């Protein structure tokens, strides 16, 4: 898995994650979903053949909050095994 750094754009944090296989993409997305459910903070996720874009904002706060930073910190800890 390769990825860029998180960037802030239009009151959202955004990051692109690239993978070698579609199966890795889906494994990653499922792990992001588990984090979102645990933290009750749900991102926008765009799924493509070999990459995923994750965007997060705090709609209650009207932009990026500490809740968003806790979320991205957990997402950055995800490791995807090679199948």
N, C-alpha and C positions, 0 to 999 in steps of 0.2 A: 504494500500500500504506500503510495506517495501522496503528499498533500501540500497545499500552500499554507500560508499563515492566515489567521483570522483577520478580516478587514471589516471596518465599520462603514456602512453606506446606508443612507436614508433611515437612520435610527435602528438599523439591524446589524448584527454580526453575521458574517458570511465566510464560509470556507468550502473549498472544493477538494474532494478526496478522490484519488484515481487508483484503480485496481487493475490487475491482470485478467481477471475472469469475472463474468457476470455472477457466478455463485458467491464470490467474495463480496461483490456489491450488496447482494441480498443479506448475507451474514452481517455485514456492517449495519445496514438499515435496521435489521431486527435488534441489534445491540443498542442503537440510538433510540429506538422505540422503548426499550426497557428503561433506559435512563430517563426519558421523557415521562413515562408513566410513574416512575419512582419519585421524580421531582415535581410532578404535576406542572410541567412547563414544556409545552409542545412546540417543536420547530416546524418550519416549512422544509420539506425534503423533496428535491428533484432527483429522480433516479434515471440514469442513462445506462447504456450497455457497459461501459467501463469506468464510469465516474458517478459520484453523488455530490450534490451541492446542498449544504445545510445552512439555513438562515434562521436566526432566533432574535426575538425582541420581546419586550415585556409590554403587552398592550395595556395593562393596568397602569403602568408608569409612563407610558407614551414614548418608550425608547429603550435603550440598553440599560439594564440594571444589574445589581449584584447577583440576582437570580440567574441572569443570562451568563454571567461569568462562571458561576458554579456549574451550570450546564455544560459550557464549552470545555471546562477543565476536565469533566468526566468523559466527554466525547473524545478528547485528545488522548485519553488513556486506553482507548479501545485498540486491541490488536486482533487482526484477522488471520487465522491460520491459513496456510497454503494447502489447498485440497489437491 
